[in-house]
Amino acid sequence: MNLLILIAYIAYVGILGNHSDRPTVNQLGPPNPAWQAFNKKYDRIRIDVDEAERLALRTVFRNIENAYTNYQVTAMVNAMADVSNRIDRIQDQLFMDLHWGLHHFFMEYFIHGTRRRKFDTSADFERFLAAHVKMAIFLGECYCRRNDYYDGRQMLIEANTFDVLKTCIDQFHKEGRRAFEEIAQKSLDMWITHIESEQGFNRRYAHWGYEHDMALIGVRGMTRERAISGARGSAELLIRYGYTPKWLDEFK
């Protein structure tokens, strides 16, 4: 799992393509019933869309991006509401084209850029956090609903968002900027609630990984103990950043 997290992180920041130390269906030989059931639950069926729908999707995502990059939170949320659930099935390349601008801005200006940014007012900071946290939810949900688990992007979004919020709290506490600290703490509290919920990205990733590995019992030395260890390892980055999820008790 350590290797998986490292490879997934490298893939997430764009240095490599998607990789995993888990075997794919094409590497397993004849399918077994457990593996077939797993793939039915986490299918990655993709559909083609015509040019009119492509144009409509691009317009919606352009509206989201315009609102997001200008920190217009209400407009961003309204634009997100216009995204059809067909986004869960569109071809991978089209999805990449649609969401890459959001992904890049999120990484550059929130995950990597928050520590460099200065905020003049607490209102500016609150709007900044609201936009990026809502984008973290949007992106992570897209990856989960598309059953894009092999590269672990949703897991990294959740852990890195926690780290940024925690760092903000520590920074503003040291600077004595109480109003800013309280805003960051409120966001972190809500984020922890998300982490522990059934919609938490690391939690969903852990269950996906556990079911994946349990379907391979007896293949390449896979055992129940290894499956449990792998599921618990999904929280490794969160733990490294200072938070141990309560949902780990589901994997004993």
C-alpha positions as CSV (number, residue, x, y, z in Angstrom):
1,M,0.0,0.0,0.0
2,N,2.9,2.4,0.6
3,L,4.0,1.9,-2.9
4,L,0.4,2.3,-4.2
5,I,0.1,5.7,-2.4
6,L,3.5,6.9,-3.7
7,I,2.7,5.9,-7.2
8,A,-0.8,7.4,-7.0
9,Y,0.6,10.7,-5.7
10,I,3.1,10.9,-8.5
11,A,0.3,10.2,-11.0
12,Y,-1.9,12.8,-9.3
13,V,0.6,15.7,-9.8
14,G,1.0,14.7,-13.4
15,I,4.5,13.3,-13.5
16,L,3.4,9.8,-14.6
17,G,0.2,8.3,-16.1
18,N,-2.1,6.2,-14.0
19,H,-0.4,3.2,-12.4
20,S,-1.1,0.8,-9.6
21,D,0.5,-2.3,-8.0
22,R,-2.9,-4.0,-8.1
23,P,-3.5,-6.3,-11.1
24,T,-6.1,-5.4,-13.6
25,V,-8.7,-7.8,-15.0
26,N,-6.6,-8.5,-18.1
27,Q,-3.8,-9.8,-15.9
28,L,-5.8,-12.3,-14.0
29,G,-6.5,-15.0,-16.5
30,P,-9.9,-16.7,-16.5
31,P,-12.5,-14.7,-14.4
32,N,-13.8,-16.1,-11.2
33,P,-17.3,-15.4,-9.7
34,A,-15.9,-13.1,-7.0
35,W,-14.0,-11.0,-9.5
36,Q,-17.0,-10.9,-11.8
37,A,-19.2,-9.6,-8.9
38,F,-16.6,-7.0,-8.0
39,N,-16.3,-5.7,-11.6
40,K,-20.1,-5.6,-11.9
41,K,-20.3,-3.4,-8.7
42,Y,-17.5,-1.2,-9.8
43,D,-18.0,-1.2,-13.5
44,R,-16.3,1.4,-15.6
45,I,-18.8,1.4,-18.6
46,R,-18.1,4.3,-20.9
47,I,-20.5,5.8,-23.4
48,D,-20.0,7.9,-26.5
49,V,-21.7,11.3,-26.8
50,D,-22.6,13.3,-29.9
51,E,-21.1,16.7,-30.7
52,A,-24.2,18.5,-29.4
53,E,-23.8,16.9,-25.9
54,R,-20.1,17.5,-26.0
55,L,-20.7,21.2,-26.6
56,A,-23.3,21.3,-23.8
57,L,-20.9,19.6,-21.4
58,R,-18.1,22.0,-22.3
59,T,-20.3,25.0,-21.7
60,V,-21.3,23.7,-18.2
61,F,-17.7,23.0,-17.2
62,R,-16.6,26.4,-18.6
63,N,-19.2,28.1,-16.4
64,I,-18.0,26.1,-13.4
65,E,-14.4,27.1,-14.2
66,N,-15.2,30.8,-14.7
67,A,-17.0,31.0,-11.4
68,Y,-14.4,28.9,-9.6
69,T,-11.4,30.9,-10.7
70,N,-13.1,34.1,-9.7
71,Y,-14.2,32.7,-6.3
72,Q,-17.9,33.2,-7.1
73,V,-19.1,30.5,-4.9
74,T,-22.8,30.7,-5.4
75,A,-22.4,30.8,-9.2
76,M,-20.0,27.9,-9.0
77,V,-22.5,25.7,-7.0
78,N,-25.3,26.6,-9.4
79,A,-23.2,25.6,-12.4
80,M,-22.2,22.3,-10.7
81,A,-25.9,21.6,-10.3
82,D,-26.2,21.7,-14.1
83,V,-23.8,18.7,-14.6
84,S,-25.7,15.7,-15.8
85,N,-25.1,12.3,-14.3
86,R,-24.0,11.2,-17.7
87,I,-20.7,12.7,-16.7
88,D,-20.2,9.4,-14.8
89,R,-20.1,7.4,-18.0
90,I,-18.4,9.6,-20.7
91,Q,-15.2,8.6,-22.2
92,D,-12.1,9.1,-20.1
93,Q,-10.4,11.5,-22.6
94,L,-13.5,13.7,-22.8
95,F,-13.7,13.8,-19.0
96,M,-10.0,14.7,-18.8
97,D,-10.6,17.6,-21.3
98,L,-13.6,18.9,-19.3
99,H,-12.2,18.8,-15.8
100,W,-8.5,19.4,-16.3
101,G,-8.8,23.2,-15.8
102,L,-10.6,22.7,-12.5
103,H,-8.0,20.1,-11.4
104,H,-5.1,22.3,-12.3
105,F,-6.5,25.4,-10.5
106,F,-7.4,23.3,-7.4
107,M,-3.8,22.0,-7.2
108,E,-2.0,25.2,-8.1
109,Y,-4.0,27.7,-6.0
110,F,-5.2,25.5,-3.1
111,I,-3.1,22.4,-2.5
112,H,0.2,24.1,-3.4
113,G,-0.7,27.8,-3.4
114,T,-2.4,28.5,-0.1
115,R,0.9,28.7,1.8
116,R,2.0,31.5,-0.5
117,R,-1.1,33.5,-0.5
118,K,-1.8,36.5,1.7
119,F,-5.4,37.4,2.6
120,D,-6.4,41.0,3.3
121,T,-9.8,40.3,5.0
122,S,-11.4,37.3,6.7
123,A,-14.2,37.5,4.1
124,D,-11.7,37.0,1.3
125,F,-10.3,34.0,3.1
126,E,-13.7,32.5,3.8
127,R,-14.7,32.8,0.2
128,F,-11.3,31.3,-0.9
129,L,-11.8,28.2,1.4
130,A,-15.5,27.8,0.4
131,A,-14.7,27.7,-3.3
132,H,-11.8,25.2,-2.9
133,V,-13.5,22.9,-0.4
134,K,-16.6,22.7,-2.6
135,M,-14.3,21.9,-5.6
136,A,-12.6,19.2,-3.6
137,I,-16.0,17.6,-3.0
138,F,-16.9,18.0,-6.7
139,L,-13.7,16.4,-8.1
140,G,-13.6,13.6,-5.5
141,E,-17.3,12.8,-6.2
142,C,-16.6,12.7,-10.0
143,Y,-13.8,10.2,-9.5
144,C,-15.8,8.0,-7.2
145,R,-18.9,8.0,-9.3
146,R,-16.9,7.1,-12.4
147,N,-15.3,4.3,-10.3
148,D,-11.9,5.7,-11.0
149,Y,-10.2,4.2,-8.0
150,Y,-7.0,2.7,-9.4
151,D,-4.9,5.9,-9.2
152,G,-6.4,7.0,-5.9
153,R,-7.0,10.7,-6.8
154,Q,-10.0,11.0,-4.6
155,M,-8.0,9.6,-1.6
156,L,-5.3,12.2,-2.2
157,I,-7.8,15.1,-2.6
158,E,-9.3,14.3,0.8
159,A,-6.0,13.9,2.6
160,N,-4.3,17.0,1.0
161,T,-7.4,19.2,1.7
162,F,-7.2,18.1,5.4
163,D,-3.5,19.0,5.5
164,V,-4.1,22.5,3.9
165,L,-6.9,23.3,6.4
166,K,-4.8,22.1,9.3
167,T,-1.8,24.2,8.2
168,C,-4.0,27.3,7.9
169,I,-5.2,26.9,11.4
170,D,-1.6,26.5,12.7
171,Q,-0.4,29.5,10.6
172,F,-3.1,31.9,11.7
173,H,-2.9,30.8,15.4
174,K,0.8,31.7,15.3
175,E,0.1,35.0,13.7
176,G,-2.7,35.8,16.2
177,R,-5.3,36.2,13.5
178,R,-8.2,34.8,15.4
179,A,-10.9,35.4,12.9
180,F,-9.0,33.6,10.2
181,E,-8.2,30.7,12.5
182,E,-11.9,30.3,13.4
183,I,-12.8,30.2,9.7
184,A,-10.2,27.5,9.0
185,Q,-11.2,25.5,12.0
186,K,-14.9,25.6,11.0
187,S,-13.9,24.3,7.5
188,L,-11.7,21.6,9.0
189,D,-14.5,20.4,11.3
190,M,-16.8,20.1,8.4
191,W,-14.1,18.3,6.4
192,I,-13.6,15.8,9.2
193,T,-17.3,15.1,9.2
194,H,-17.0,14.4,5.5
195,I,-14.0,12.1,6.0
196,E,-15.9,10.0,8.6
197,S,-19.1,9.9,6.5
198,E,-20.1,7.1,4.1
199,Q,-19.3,9.6,1.4
200,G,-15.7,10.0,2.6
201,F,-13.3,9.5,-0.2
202,N,-10.6,7.6,1.7
203,R,-13.3,5.4,3.3
204,R,-14.8,4.6,-0.1
205,Y,-11.4,3.9,-1.5
206,A,-10.6,1.6,1.4
207,H,-13.8,-0.4,0.8
208,W,-13.1,-0.6,-2.9
209,G,-9.6,-1.8,-2.2
210,Y,-10.8,-4.4,0.3
211,E,-13.4,-5.8,-2.0
212,H,-10.9,-5.8,-4.8
213,D,-8.4,-7.8,-2.9
214,M,-11.0,-10.1,-1.3
215,A,-12.1,-11.0,-4.8
216,L,-8.5,-12.2,-5.5
217,I,-8.1,-14.5,-2.5
218,G,-5.6,-17.1,-3.6
219,V,-4.4,-15.1,-6.5
220,R,-0.8,-13.9,-6.3
221,G,-0.7,-14.9,-2.6
222,M,-3.6,-12.6,-1.7
223,T,-5.0,-13.3,1.8
224,R,-7.7,-11.8,3.9
225,E,-5.0,-10.4,6.2
226,R,-3.4,-8.6,3.2
227,A,-6.8,-7.3,2.1
228,I,-7.4,-5.8,5.6
229,S,-3.9,-4.4,5.7
230,G,-4.4,-2.8,2.3
231,A,-7.7,-1.2,3.3
232,R,-6.2,0.2,6.5
233,G,-3.3,1.5,4.5
234,S,-5.7,3.8,2.6
235,A,-5.7,6.1,5.6
236,E,-1.9,6.3,5.7
237,L,-1.6,9.7,4.3
238,L,-4.3,11.1,6.5
239,I,-2.6,9.6,9.5
240,R,0.7,11.1,8.4
241,Y,-1.0,14.5,8.3
242,G,-2.3,14.1,11.8
243,Y,-5.7,12.5,11.6
244,T,-6.6,8.9,12.3
245,P,-10.1,8.1,10.9
246,K,-12.6,6.3,13.1
247,W,-13.8,4.2,10.2
248,L,-10.6,2.2,10.4
249,D,-12.4,0.1,13.0
250,E,-14.4,-1.4,10.0
251,F,-11.2,-3.2,9.0
252,K,-10.0,-5.3,11.9
